[in-house]
């Protein structure tokens, strides 16, 4: 909730970033009010960001792959997809990315086993 601030409730120090004596300096009350409201809005945005970070830490990750641009959103055919198809494509895309990740881990493990077997085979043949 935003509260109204009376222009006479602050001094020239609100306008200047440093608190220096302002002898003979006229401060426009609207400028001071604008700066104070701007700082208040920035503080509210920062508080919302902190709350979002706190909630993200509580929720955590579901362990799936990081979300990327869904199913080639710039593809020309995507413009003709209906709402139900877009929802289904979103689910399929996440599922496919998850399977790709699992498959790449399995292929990597298979390569390690294959390299170990090749080394043993070479040692047994007296090579190396």
Secondary structure, 3 states (H helix, E strand, C coil): CCCCCCHHHCCHHHCCCCCCCCCCCCCCHHHHHHHHHHHHHHHHHHHHHHHHHHHHHHHCCCCCCCCCCCCCCCCHHHHHCCHHHHHHHHHHHHHHHHHHHHHHHHHHHHHHHHHHHHHHHHHHHCCC
